[in-house]
Amino acid sequence: MSLSPAVTTLCDNSDEVFLDVAKLLLTYADNIIRCPTEEKYRSIRIGNPTFSTKLLPVKGAVECLFEMGFEEAETHLVFPQSASVEQLKHIRDCIAAERDLRLRGGRPVRPASQPAVASASAPESCAAASSPPAVPSTQQPSSLESSMSFFVTLQSNFQHVMQYENPELQLKARSIIPHHQLSSSAQHKLKELKEADPECKLGIEDCLVLELLRWFKCDFFSWVDSLPCSQCGGPTKHGPALGPTAEELRWGAQRVENHYCQSCQLSTRFPRYNHPEKLLETRRGRCGEWANCFTLCCRAMGLEARYIWDSTDHVWTEIYSVSQHRWLHCDSCENVCDKPLLYEIGWGKELAYILAFSKDQVVDVTWRYSCKHAEVLSRRTRVQEAWLLHTINGLNAARQQTLSPDRKRELTERLLVELVEFISPKTPKPGELGGRSSGSLAWRMARGETRAADKKVSTQTEAFVFTPTDEEKKARLFHVRYSAPKDQYCRVSSSSEIIPNWDQCVWTKESVFRKVENDWKMVYIARTEGSTVGRISWKFDFASAGLKIHSVSVMANSKTFQSGKVCWSLQSGQMTTEFSGDGRLQSFSSLSASSELIVAAELSGGDGETSWQHSQLFRQGLNEQEASFEVVIQLQDA
């Protein structure tokens, strides 16, 4: 009988330790096998003294429970209805066989531990990470309860990501994803990038993940704050939690929210499903459901992905870029890629622990997401750094036992690249300065993640300025278009260079964000909720090229409702010219002889709680092809 990685790790322990914990594990398994419908046998309280003193400190013991099929709930480990009893029997029989061998005086299967693989922890540990300290396997931080909780979180997430490797589940996800269309769009985008810049280092996976993010956010998944009443369709408020049904437990919904309608006194159930297969059907939730399902979709598309857990209550995904030789941050809730400082700088989060889980490895990636390393380190008090490093190394060594030497070497080389990246804190980019856009204003304010709206953060210090390329200088023409449905700029006069994301080319922005209405299939830029005024501008500067403006043509598409108002203007030197955003291409010759131009919009007005929606820029259907915004500038010698 081939041993599982967890049982093999368990075999590292001495006879006395092994026999003691094996008896306990066999009792857990046999109770379920003997009484499969008895709920009390399917739940193990984490705070139970037997669990915390006899099982938790022993390496491989909790791993065996997770391989049996147990999952983490808030205060318990639970064997769900969906778990395979056959898998539980297999792990049970492996343990029993080794126990019988040792009781007969036979030699242990594996008397010595395999060397651990390095993992990243605190910055001062980076240099020594490839040679971890010799910490006994039973060493625990001063707070046993804290370390127990942390260890179970590590184990649970590490086991959970194995679901993404199920070939049948990947096939089901791939049948839902428009993979041919996304792959074709990615190939087209990559071709455009290569034609615009032959030295471009991006690869197909970089373009594919951008397409997948856009599809997932705009076409597939929906955000849930509170569900409409299932009887009258009216608004609901969160009431006391409801108990999960057997079917809900089958799909990992240990928690069921009660969305209560005060009008008709009906409770609408919202199970917080944790199984990605079920999420392919429900297609809704908050960040937990989004990251869970999106990570599966990435694996189904052949992307190397890992699930990212943040101790300050958020989760997202990372994708490995083969062409860039690094991991890319991807948040499906926000439709953003490679903006790791978004949470600390944009949302104002006080980070502590951020861990990456893949089928092969756990990595402490906290330092990728912070530019305030000293502050973060001061908050890492839940467990000792040496304990965390040792524990992660142990988990990785157990999981990687069956990997080929080449794959192990590849993982080690990648980890070393990450460790070097973590040493030097990054500088925030413009796209990382905004507050959160997913979720209602009240929900974001309660979490303290509305920094852009509350602080009125501007990208002025890191603003983007359009300057002419050699091609545009030669043609004496600058021509750029923005498409709101595609969320990308196209520099038509520069080999159709494509620049993704609406805020990547703005000069200033204040209290504005890109809103996607999945139910109405519409997209637009609007004020952030709670703000009275929103502003955005784009800047063009030709002085450095020795050129000036001959003529300007601008097309801007804006829409207002009720008392909403949008004011468009062109600013050049001391001159300001207002124009309408009615979707027509309008020409202006009065700006000639200037070498600089700013196109600006101000959004204001509106009525009631949704006043922020009553002034909109670039409102279009998600399937529309026309440009939302266009600037054409004829140039001449200065």
VEXDREN-2710 file (C-alpha; in Angstrom, 1 decimal):
% VEXDREN-2710
k/r/px/py/pz
1/MET/0.0/0.0/0.0
2/SER/1.5/3.3/-1.1
3/LEU/1.7/5.9/1.7
4/SER/0.3/9.3/1.4
5/PRO/2.5/12.4/2.0
6/ALA/0.8/13.0/5.3
7/VAL/1.2/9.5/6.6
8/THR/4.8/9.4/5.4
9/THR/5.5/12.6/7.4
10/LEU/3.7/11.0/10.4
11/CYS/6.1/8.1/10.2
12/ASP/9.0/10.4/10.9
13/ASN/8.0/10.4/14.6
14/SER/9.4/8.0/17.2
15/ASP/7.6/4.7/17.9
16/GLU/6.1/6.1/21.2
17/VAL/4.8/9.3/19.6
18/PHE/3.6/7.6/16.5
19/LEU/1.7/4.8/18.3
20/ASP/0.0/7.3/20.6
21/VAL/-1.2/9.7/17.9
22/ALA/-2.1/6.8/15.5
23/LYS/-4.5/5.4/18.1
24/LEU/-6.2/8.8/18.2
25/LEU/-6.4/9.2/14.4
26/LEU/-7.8/5.7/14.0
27/THR/-10.5/6.4/16.6
28/TYR/-11.6/9.5/14.7
29/ALA/-11.7/7.6/11.4
30/ASP/-13.4/4.4/12.8
31/ASN/-16.1/6.4/14.5
32/ILE/-17.1/7.9/11.1
33/ILE/-16.9/4.6/9.3
34/ARG/-18.9/2.9/11.9
35/CYS/-21.6/5.6/12.3
36/PRO/-21.5/7.7/9.0
37/THR/-24.7/9.6/9.8
38/GLU/-23.7/10.6/13.3
39/GLU/-22.8/14.3/13.2
40/LYS/-20.9/14.3/16.5
41/TYR/-18.2/12.1/15.0
42/ARG/-17.8/14.4/12.0
43/SER/-16.6/17.3/14.1
44/ILE/-13.4/17.9/16.2
45/ARG/-13.2/21.0/18.4
46/ILE/-9.8/22.7/17.8
47/GLY/-9.7/23.8/21.5
48/ASN/-10.2/20.2/22.7
49/PRO/-7.3/19.5/25.1
50/THR/-6.7/16.1/23.5
51/PHE/-6.5/17.6/20.1
52/SER/-4.2/20.5/21.2
53/THR/-1.8/18.6/23.4
54/LYS/-1.7/15.1/21.8
55/LEU/-2.3/15.7/18.1
56/LEU/-1.5/19.3/17.1
57/PRO/2.2/19.3/18.1
58/VAL/3.0/16.0/16.2
59/LYS/4.2/16.5/12.7
60/GLY/2.0/14.9/10.1
61/ALA/-1.0/14.4/12.5
62/VAL/-3.2/17.3/11.4
63/GLU/-2.0/16.7/7.8
64/CYS/-3.5/13.2/8.0
65/LEU/-6.9/14.6/9.1
66/PHE/-6.9/17.0/6.2
67/GLU/-6.0/14.1/3.8
68/MET/-8.8/12.1/5.3
69/GLY/-11.2/14.9/4.2
70/PHE/-11.6/17.1/7.2
71/GLU/-12.0/20.8/6.6
72/GLU/-11.6/23.9/8.7
73/ALA/-14.7/25.6/10.2
74/GLU/-14.5/28.5/12.6
75/THR/-13.8/26.5/15.8
76/HIS/-13.8/22.9/14.6
77/LEU/-12.4/20.6/12.0
78/VAL/-15.4/19.1/10.1
79/PHE/-15.7/16.0/7.9
80/PRO/-18.3/17.3/5.4
81/GLN/-21.0/15.3/3.8
82/SER/-19.3/15.7/0.4
83/ALA/-16.0/14.2/1.6
84/SER/-15.0/10.7/0.3
85/VAL/-15.3/8.0/2.9
86/GLU/-13.2/5.8/0.6
87/GLN/-10.4/8.4/0.9
88/LEU/-10.8/8.4/4.7
89/LYS/-10.5/4.6/4.7
90/HIS/-7.4/4.7/2.6
91/ILE/-5.6/7.1/5.0
92/ARG/-6.9/5.1/8.0
93/ASP/-5.6/1.8/6.5
94/CYS/-2.2/3.4/5.8
95/ILE/-1.9/4.5/9.4
96/ALA/-3.2/1.1/10.7
97/ALA/-0.7/-0.8/8.6
98/GLU/2.3/1.2/9.9
99/ARG/1.0/0.9/13.5
100/ASP/0.7/-2.9/13.1
101/LEU/4.3/-3.0/11.7
102/ARG/5.7/-1.1/14.7
103/LEU/3.7/-3.1/17.2
104/ARG/5.3/-6.3/15.7
105/GLY/8.7/-4.7/16.1
106/GLY/9.2/-3.9/12.4
107/ARG/11.3/-1.0/11.2
108/PRO/9.5/2.3/10.6
109/VAL/8.8/3.2/7.0
110/ARG/10.8/6.4/7.0
111/PRO/13.1/6.9/10.1
112/ALA/14.5/10.3/9.2
113/SER/13.0/13.6/7.8
114/GLN/13.8/14.7/4.3
115/PRO/15.4/18.1/4.1
116/ALA/13.0/21.1/4.2
117/VAL/12.5/23.5/1.3
118/ALA/13.2/27.2/2.1
119/SER/10.3/29.6/2.6
120/ALA/10.1/33.3/3.0
121/SER/9.3/34.8/6.3
122/ALA/10.3/38.1/7.9
123/PRO/12.8/40.3/6.0
124/GLU/15.7/39.6/8.5
125/SER/15.1/35.9/7.9
126/CYS/15.5/36.1/4.1
127/ALA/19.2/35.7/3.9
128/ALA/19.0/32.5/6.0
129/ALA/15.8/31.1/4.6
130/SER/17.6/28.4/2.6
131/SER/19.0/27.1/5.8
132/PRO/16.2/27.2/8.4
133/PRO/16.9/27.1/12.1
134/ALA/16.8/23.8/13.8
135/VAL/13.5/24.1/15.6
136/PRO/12.1/21.0/17.3
137/SER/8.9/19.9/15.6
138/THR/7.0/20.2/18.9
139/GLN/8.1/23.8/19.6
140/GLN/5.1/26.2/19.8
141/PRO/4.9/29.9/20.3
142/SER/4.0/31.3/23.7
143/SER/0.3/31.4/22.8
144/LEU/-0.8/27.8/22.2
145/GLU/-4.3/28.9/21.2
146/SER/-3.0/31.4/18.6
147/SER/-0.5/28.9/17.1
148/MET/-3.2/26.2/16.9
149/SER/-5.5/28.5/15.0
150/PHE/-2.7/29.6/12.7
151/PHE/-1.6/26.0/12.1
152/VAL/-5.1/24.9/11.2
153/THR/-5.4/27.9/8.8
154/LEU/-2.2/26.8/7.1
155/GLN/-3.3/23.2/6.8
156/SER/-6.8/24.0/5.7
157/ASN/-5.8/26.3/2.9
158/PHE/-3.0/24.0/1.7
159/GLN/-5.4/21.2/1.5
160/HIS/-8.2/23.3/-0.1
161/VAL/-6.1/24.3/-3.1
162/MET/-5.8/20.7/-4.1
163/GLN/-9.4/20.9/-5.3
164/TYR/-8.3/23.1/-8.1
165/GLU/-6.2/20.2/-9.5
166/ASN/-9.2/17.9/-10.0
167/PRO/-9.2/17.2/-13.8
168/GLU/-13.0/16.7/-13.9
169/LEU/-13.5/20.0/-12.0
170/GLN/-11.1/21.8/-14.4
171/LEU/-13.0/20.3/-17.3
172/LYS/-16.3/21.6/-15.9
173/ALA/-14.9/25.1/-15.4
174/ARG/-13.4/25.1/-18.9
175/SER/-16.8/24.2/-20.4
176/ILE/-18.2/27.4/-18.9
177/ILE/-15.3/29.7/-19.7
178/PRO/-15.3/31.1/-23.3
179/HIS/-11.7/29.9/-23.5
180/HIS/-11.4/30.1/-27.3
181/GLN/-12.6/33.7/-27.3
182/LEU/-10.3/34.7/-24.4
183/SER/-7.3/32.9/-25.9
184/SER/-7.9/34.6/-29.2
185/SER/-8.2/38.0/-27.6
186/ALA/-5.0/37.4/-25.7
187/GLN/-3.1/36.3/-28.8
188/HIS/-4.4/39.5/-30.6
189/LYS/-3.4/41.7/-27.7
190/LEU/0.1/40.1/-27.5
191/LYS/0.6/40.6/-31.2
192/GLU/-0.3/44.3/-30.9
193/LEU/2.1/44.7/-28.0
194/LYS/4.9/43.0/-29.9
195/GLU/4.3/45.0/-33.0
196/ALA/4.3/48.2/-31.0
197/ASP/7.4/47.2/-29.0
198/PRO/9.6/44.4/-30.4
199/GLU/11.5/44.4/-27.1
200/CYS/8.2/43.6/-25.2
201/LYS/8.9/41.0/-22.5
202/LEU/5.3/40.0/-21.9
203/GLY/4.0/36.5/-22.8
204/ILE/0.7/34.9/-23.6
205/GLU/-0.1/34.1/-20.0
206/ASP/0.2/37.8/-19.1
207/CYS/-2.4/38.8/-21.7
208/LEU/-4.6/35.8/-21.0
209/VAL/-5.0/36.6/-17.3
210/LEU/-6.1/40.1/-18.2
211/GLU/-8.8/38.7/-20.5
212/LEU/-9.8/36.2/-17.9
213/LEU/-10.0/38.9/-15.2
214/ARG/-12.2/41.1/-17.4
215/TRP/-14.6/38.3/-18.3
216/PHE/-14.9/37.1/-14.7
217/LYS/-15.7/40.5/-13.3
218/CYS/-17.8/41.8/-16.2
219/ASP/-19.6/38.8/-17.5
220/PHE/-19.5/35.9/-15.0
221/PHE/-19.5/36.6/-11.3
222/SER/-21.7/38.9/-9.2
223/TRP/-21.0/40.7/-5.9
224/VAL/-23.4/40.2/-3.0
225/ASP/-23.9/42.7/-0.2
226/SER/-27.5/41.8/0.6
227/LEU/-29.8/39.8/-1.6
228/PRO/-33.2/41.2/-2.6
229/CYS/-36.1/39.5/-0.9
230/SER/-37.0/36.3/-2.7
231/GLN/-40.7/37.0/-2.2
232/CYS/-41.3/40.7/-2.8
233/GLY/-37.9/41.7/-4.3
234/GLY/-37.4/44.5/-1.7
235/PRO/-34.3/45.3/0.2
236/THR/-33.1/43.1/3.0
237/LYS/-30.9/43.5/6.1
238/HIS/-28.6/41.0/7.7
239/GLY/-30.3/39.1/10.5
240/PRO/-29.1/36.3/12.9
241/ALA/-27.2/33.5/11.1
242/LEU/-29.2/30.5/10.0
243/GLY/-28.2/26.8/10.4
244/PRO/-26.9/25.1/7.2
245/THR/-28.9/22.3/5.6
246/ALA/-27.3/18.9/4.7
247/GLU/-27.1/20.0/1.1
248/GLU/-25.4/23.3/2.0
249/LEU/-22.9/21.5/4.2
250/ARG/-22.2/19.2/1.3
251/TRP/-20.8/22.2/-0.6
252/GLY/-18.8/23.6/2.4
253/ALA/-21.3/26.2/3.6
254/GLN/-20.6/26.1/7.3
255/ARG/-22.2/29.5/7.5
256/VAL/-25.5/30.7/6.1
257/GLU/-26.4/34.4/6.2
258/ASN/-29.9/35.5/6.9
259/HIS/-31.0/38.3/4.6
260/TYR/-34.1/39.5/6.3
261/CYS/-36.9/41.5/4.7
262/GLN/-38.6/43.9/7.1
263/SER/-41.6/44.4/4.7
264/CYS/-42.8/40.8/4.4
265/GLN/-40.7/39.2/7.3
266/LEU/-39.2/36.6/5.0
267/SER/-35.6/35.3/5.4
268/THR/-33.7/34.8/2.2
269/ARG/-30.8/32.3/2.7
270/PHE/-27.3/33.1/1.5
271/PRO/-25.1/30.0/2.0
272/ARG/-21.4/31.0/2.0
273/TYR/-20.3/28.1/-0.2
274/ASN/-16.7/27.1/-0.1
275/HIS/-16.6/24.5/-2.9
276/PRO/-15.5/25.9/-6.2
277/GLU/-17.7/23.5/-8.2
278/LYS/-20.8/24.9/-6.5
279/LEU/-19.6/28.5/-7.2
280/LEU/-19.4/27.7/-10.9
281/GLU/-23.2/27.4/-10.6
282/THR/-24.1/30.1/-8.1
283/ARG/-21.7/32.7/-9.6
284/ARG/-22.0/35.1/-6.7
285/GLY/-20.6/36.0/-3.3
286/ARG/-18.0/38.2/-1.8
287/CYS/-14.2/38.1/-2.0
288/GLY/-13.9/34.6/-0.6
289/GLU/-16.2/33.1/-3.3
290/TRP/-14.6/35.3/-6.0
291/ALA/-11.0/34.3/-5.3
292/ASN/-12.0/30.7/-4.8
293/CYS/-13.8/30.3/-8.1
294/PHE/-11.4/32.6/-10.1
295/THR/-8.3/30.5/-9.0
296/LEU/-10.0/27.4/-10.3
297/CYS/-10.7/29.2/-13.6
298/CYS/-7.1/30.1/-13.8
299/ARG/-6.0/26.5/-13.3
300/ALA/-8.6/25.3/-15.8
301/MET/-7.1/27.7/-18.4
302/GLY/-3.6/26.2/-17.8
303/LEU/-2.3/29.1/-15.8
304/GLU/-0.1/28.4/-12.8
305/ALA/-2.0/29.9/-10.0
306/ARG/-2.0/30.1/-6.2
307/TYR/-4.6/31.2/-3.7
308/ILE/-3.6/34.2/-1.5
309/TRP/-4.8/34.5/2.1
310/ASP/-4.6/37.8/4.0
311/SER/-5.0/37.7/7.8
312/THR/-6.8/41.1/7.6
313/ASP/-9.7/39.4/5.9
314/HIS/-9.2/39.4/2.1
315/VAL/-8.2/36.8/-0.4
316/TRP/-7.1/36.9/-4.0
317/THR/-5.0/35.1/-6.6
318/GLU/-1.4/35.1/-8.0
319/ILE/-0.5/34.0/-11.5
320/TYR/3.1/32.9/-12.4
321/SER/4.3/34.8/-15.5
322/VAL/6.7/32.5/-17.3
323/SER/7.9/35.4/-19.5
324/GLN/8.6/37.8/-16.6
325/HIS/9.8/35.0/-14.2
326/ARG/7.7/36.3/-11.4
327/TRP/4.3/36.0/-9.6
328/LEU/1.7/38.6/-10.6
329/HIS/-1.0/39.8/-8.1
330/CYS/-4.5/39.4/-9.5
331/ASP/-7.7/40.5/-7.7
332/SER/-10.8/39.3/-9.5
333/CYS/-13.1/41.5/-7.3
334/GLU/-11.4/44.6/-8.5
335/ASN/-10.3/43.5/-12.0
336/VAL/-6.7/44.5/-11.3
337/CYS/-3.4/42.9/-12.1
338/ASP/0.1/43.5/-10.8
339/LYS/-0.9/46.2/-8.2
340/PRO/0.3/44.6/-5.0
341/LEU/0.4/47.8/-2.9
342/LEU/-3.3/48.4/-3.6
343/TYR/-4.3/47.1/-0.2
344/GLU/-1.8/48.8/2.0
345/ILE/-1.7/52.2/0.2
346/GLY/-5.0/52.3/-1.6
347/TRP/-7.3/50.7/0.9
348/GLY/-5.3/51.6/4.0
349/LYS/-5.0/48.1/5.3
350/GLU/-2.7/47.4/8.2
351/LEU/-1.2/44.1/6.9
352/ALA/0.4/41.4/9.0
353/TYR/0.4/38.0/7.3
354/ILE/-0.2/37.2/3.7
355/LEU/0.4/33.6/2.5
356/ALA/0.3/32.0/-0.9
357/PHE/-1.0/28.4/-1.3
358/SER/-0.5/26.3/-4.4
359/LYS/-0.5/22.5/-5.1
360/ASP/3.2/22.4/-4.5
361/GLN/4.1/25.0/-1.9
362/VAL/3.2/27.5/0.8
363/VAL/5.1/30.8/0.7
364/ASP/4.9/33.8/3.0
365/VAL/4.5/36.6/0.5
366/THR/3.6/39.4/2.9
367/TRP/6.6/41.6/1.8
368/ARG/5.4/41.8/-1.8
369/TYR/2.3/43.6/-0.6
370/SER/3.9/46.2/1.7
371/CYS/6.2/49.2/1.4
372/LYS/6.2/49.6/5.2
373/HIS/8.1/46.6/6.3
374/ALA/9.0/47.8/9.7
375/GLU/5.4/48.6/10.6
376/VAL/4.2/45.2/9.3
377/LEU/6.8/43.4/11.3
378/SER/5.7/45.1/14.5
379/ARG/2.2/43.6/13.9
380/ARG/3.3/40.0/13.3
381/THR/2.7/38.8/16.9
382/ARG/0.4/35.9/16.4
383/VAL/3.2/33.3/16.1
384/GLN/7.0/33.4/16.4
385/GLU/8.8/34.0/13.1
386/ALA/11.1/31.0/13.6
387/TRP/8.0/28.8/14.3
388/LEU/6.3/30.0/11.2
389/LEU/9.3/29.5/9.0
390/HIS/9.9/26.0/10.4
391/THR/6.2/25.1/10.0
392/ILE/6.0/26.3/6.4
393/ASN/9.2/24.4/5.6
394/GLY/7.7/21.2/7.1
395/LEU/4.5/21.5/5.1
396/ASN/6.4/22.1/1.9
397/ALA/8.8/19.1/2.5
398/ALA/5.8/16.8/3.0
399/ARG/3.9/18.0/0.0
400/GLN/7.0/17.9/-2.3
401/GLN/8.0/14.4/-1.5
402/THR/6.7/13.0/-4.8
403/LEU/7.9/15.8/-7.0
404/SER/10.7/15.3/-9.5
405/PRO/14.2/16.8/-8.8
406/ASP/13.7/19.2/-11.7
407/ARG/10.4/20.5/-10.3
408/LYS/11.9/20.9/-6.8
409/ARG/14.9/22.8/-8.3
410/GLU/12.5/25.0/-10.2
411/LEU/10.5/25.8/-7.1
412/THR/13.6/26.6/-5.1
413/GLU/14.9/29.0/-7.9
414/ARG/11.6/30.8/-8.0
415/LEU/11.6/31.2/-4.2
416/LEU/15.1/32.7/-4.3
417/VAL/13.9/35.2/-6.9
418/GLU/10.9/36.1/-4.6
419/LEU/13.2/36.5/-1.5
420/VAL/15.3/39.0/-3.4
421/GLU/12.2/40.9/-4.5
422/PHE/11.0/41.0/-0.9
423/ILE/14.1/42.7/0.5
424/SER/13.5/46.1/-1.0
425/PRO/10.1/47.8/-0.4
426/LYS/8.4/49.0/-3.6
427/THR/7.2/52.5/-4.5
428/PRO/3.4/52.9/-5.0
429/LYS/2.2/53.2/-8.6
430/PRO/-0.8/55.4/-9.7
431/GLY/-3.1/52.4/-10.0
432/GLU/-2.4/51.4/-6.4
433/LEU/-3.6/54.6/-4.8
434/GLY/-7.3/54.2/-5.1
435/GLY/-9.8/52.8/-2.5
436/ARG/-11.8/49.6/-2.9
437/SER/-14.6/49.6/-5.5
438/SER/-16.2/46.2/-4.8
439/GLY/-19.0/46.1/-2.3
440/SER/-21.4/48.8/-1.0
441/LEU/-20.2/52.1/0.5
442/ALA/-21.4/51.1/4.0
443/TRP/-19.7/47.7/3.8
444/ARG/-16.4/49.3/2.6
445/MET/-16.6/52.1/5.2
446/ALA/-17.1/49.5/8.0
447/ARG/-13.9/47.7/6.8
448/GLY/-12.0/51.0/6.4
449/GLU/-11.3/50.4/2.7
450/THR/-12.6/53.6/1.1
451/ARG/-9.4/55.5/1.3
452/ALA/-9.6/57.1/-2.1
453/ALA/-13.1/58.6/-1.4
454/ASP/-12.4/59.5/2.2
455/LYS/-9.0/61.0/1.8
456/LYS/-9.6/62.3/-1.8
457/VAL/-6.3/60.7/-2.9
458/SER/-5.0/62.2/-6.1
459/THR/-2.4/60.6/-8.5
460/GLN/-0.9/64.0/-9.1
461/THR/2.6/63.0/-7.8
462/GLU/2.6/59.9/-9.9
463/ALA/0.5/61.2/-12.8
464/PHE/0.7/60.0/-16.4
465/VAL/1.6/62.4/-19.2
466/PHE/1.1/61.6/-22.9
467/THR/4.3/62.5/-24.8
468/PRO/4.9/61.7/-28.5
469/THR/6.7/58.6/-29.7
470/ASP/9.2/58.8/-32.6
471/GLU/6.4/57.5/-34.9
472/GLU/4.0/60.2/-33.7
473/LYS/6.7/62.9/-34.1
474/LYS/7.4/61.8/-37.6
475/ALA/3.7/61.8/-38.5
476/ARG/3.1/65.1/-36.7
477/LEU/-0.1/63.4/-35.4
478/PHE/-1.2/62.2/-31.9
479/HIS/-4.4/60.1/-31.8
480/VAL/-5.6/58.1/-28.8
481/ARG/-8.9/56.3/-28.1
482/TYR/-10.3/54.9/-24.9
483/SER/-12.9/52.0/-24.9
484/ALA/-14.9/51.7/-21.6
485/PRO/-16.2/48.2/-22.4
486/LYS/-12.7/46.9/-23.2
487/ASP/-11.2/49.2/-20.5
488/GLN/-8.2/50.0/-22.6
489/TYR/-6.5/52.9/-24.5
490/CYS/-5.3/52.6/-28.0
491/ARG/-2.7/55.0/-29.4
492/VAL/-3.8/54.8/-33.0
493/SER/-0.9/56.9/-34.3
494/SER/1.7/54.8/-32.6
495/SER/1.3/51.3/-34.2
496/SER/-2.0/50.9/-32.3
497/GLU/-0.3/50.5/-28.9
498/ILE/-2.7/49.1/-26.3
499/ILE/-2.6/50.3/-22.7
500/PRO/-5.0/48.4/-20.3
501/ASN/-7.0/49.9/-17.4
502/TRP/-8.8/53.3/-17.4
503/ASP/-6.6/54.9/-14.7
504/GLN/-3.2/54.0/-16.2
505/CYS/-3.2/57.1/-18.5
506/VAL/-4.9/59.7/-16.3
507/TRP/-3.1/62.9/-15.1
508/THR/-5.3/63.4/-12.0
509/LYS/-8.3/61.6/-10.6
510/GLU/-10.3/62.4/-7.5
511/SER/-13.2/60.3/-6.1
512/VAL/-14.0/58.5/-9.4
513/PHE/-14.0/54.8/-10.3
514/ARG/-15.0/52.5/-13.1
515/LYS/-18.4/50.9/-12.5
516/VAL/-19.6/47.7/-14.2
517/GLU/-23.3/46.9/-14.0
518/ASN/-23.4/43.2/-14.8
519/ASP/-27.2/43.0/-14.5
520/TRP/-27.7/45.9/-17.1
521/LYS/-24.6/45.0/-19.0
522/MET/-23.3/48.6/-18.8
523/VAL/-20.1/50.2/-17.9
524/TYR/-19.1/53.8/-17.0
525/ILE/-16.9/56.0/-14.9
526/ALA/-18.7/57.6/-11.9
527/ARG/-18.2/59.4/-8.6
528/THR/-17.4/57.2/-5.6
529/GLU/-20.3/56.8/-3.3
530/GLY/-20.5/59.5/-0.7
531/SER/-18.6/62.1/-2.7
532/THR/-20.1/65.3/-3.9
533/VAL/-17.7/66.0/-6.7
534/GLY/-15.5/63.7/-8.9
535/ARG/-12.7/64.9/-11.1
536/ILE/-10.5/63.3/-13.8
537/SER/-8.1/64.7/-16.4
538/TRP/-5.6/63.6/-19.1
539/LYS/-2.5/65.6/-20.0
540/PHE/-0.6/65.9/-23.3
541/ASP/2.9/67.5/-23.5
542/PHE/4.8/68.0/-26.8
543/ALA/7.4/70.6/-25.6
544/SER/10.1/67.9/-25.1
545/ALA/9.7/66.9/-28.7
546/GLY/10.1/70.4/-30.0
547/LEU/6.5/70.4/-31.2
548/LYS/3.3/72.4/-30.6
549/ILE/-0.4/72.0/-31.3
550/HIS/-1.8/72.9/-34.7
551/SER/-5.4/71.7/-34.1
552/VAL/-7.3/69.6/-31.6
553/SER/-10.3/67.4/-32.0
554/VAL/-12.0/65.7/-29.0
555/MET/-14.9/63.3/-28.6
556/ALA/-16.2/62.6/-25.1
557/ASN/-19.3/60.6/-24.3
558/SER/-21.1/61.5/-21.0
559/LYS/-24.6/61.0/-19.6
560/THR/-26.5/62.6/-16.8
561/PHE/-29.7/61.6/-14.9
562/GLN/-32.0/63.9/-12.8
563/SER/-29.9/66.8/-11.5
564/GLY/-26.5/65.2/-12.3
565/LYS/-24.0/67.3/-14.1
566/VAL/-20.8/66.8/-16.1
567/CYS/-18.5/69.7/-17.2
568/TRP/-15.9/69.1/-19.8
569/SER/-13.0/71.5/-20.5
570/LEU/-9.8/71.9/-22.5
571/GLN/-7.0/73.7/-20.7
572/SER/-3.9/75.1/-22.4
573/GLY/-1.7/77.7/-20.7
574/GLN/-4.1/80.4/-19.4
575/MET/-6.9/79.4/-21.7
576/THR/-9.8/77.2/-20.8
577/THR/-12.5/76.1/-23.3
578/GLU/-15.6/74.2/-22.3
579/PHE/-17.2/71.7/-24.6
580/SER/-20.1/69.2/-24.4
581/GLY/-19.7/65.5/-23.9
582/ASP/-22.4/64.5/-26.4
583/GLY/-20.4/61.9/-28.3
584/ARG/-19.5/64.2/-31.3
585/LEU/-16.0/64.8/-32.5
586/GLN/-15.5/68.6/-31.9
587/SER/-12.6/70.6/-33.3
588/PHE/-10.8/73.5/-31.7
589/SER/-8.3/75.7/-33.5
590/SER/-8.0/78.4/-30.7
591/LEU/-5.5/76.1/-28.9
592/SER/-2.9/76.2/-31.6
593/ALA/0.6/77.4/-30.8
594/SER/0.5/75.8/-27.4
595/SER/2.7/72.8/-26.5
596/GLU/0.6/71.5/-23.7
597/LEU/-3.1/70.4/-23.3
598/ILE/-5.2/69.1/-20.4
599/VAL/-8.6/67.5/-21.0
600/ALA/-10.7/67.5/-17.8
601/ALA/-14.1/66.4/-16.6
602/GLU/-15.9/67.3/-13.4
603/LEU/-18.9/65.2/-12.2
604/SER/-21.4/66.6/-9.7
605/GLY/-25.1/66.9/-8.7
606/GLY/-27.6/64.1/-8.6
607/ASP/-30.4/63.3/-6.2
608/GLY/-30.9/61.0/-3.2
609/GLU/-28.7/58.0/-2.1
610/THR/-27.7/57.2/-5.7
611/SER/-26.7/60.8/-6.6
612/TRP/-23.2/59.5/-7.4
613/GLN/-24.7/57.5/-10.3
614/HIS/-26.4/60.5/-11.9
615/SER/-23.3/61.9/-13.6
616/GLN/-21.4/59.3/-15.8
617/LEU/-18.6/59.3/-18.2
618/PHE/-18.3/56.9/-21.1
619/ARG/-21.5/55.0/-20.4
620/GLN/-21.7/52.1/-22.9
621/GLY/-22.9/48.5/-23.2
622/LEU/-20.4/45.9/-22.4
623/ASN/-20.5/44.5/-26.0
624/GLU/-20.3/47.9/-27.8
625/GLN/-17.3/48.5/-30.0
626/GLU/-17.3/52.3/-30.5
627/ALA/-14.7/54.4/-28.7
628/SER/-15.9/56.2/-25.5
629/PHE/-13.3/59.0/-25.6
630/GLU/-11.0/60.2/-28.4
631/VAL/-8.4/62.9/-28.8
632/VAL/-6.8/63.8/-32.1
633/ILE/-4.0/66.4/-32.1
634/GLN/-2.3/67.7/-35.3
635/LEU/1.2/68.8/-34.5
636/GLN/3.6/71.3/-36.0
637/ASP/7.2/72.5/-35.3
638/ALA/7.5/74.8/-32.3
END
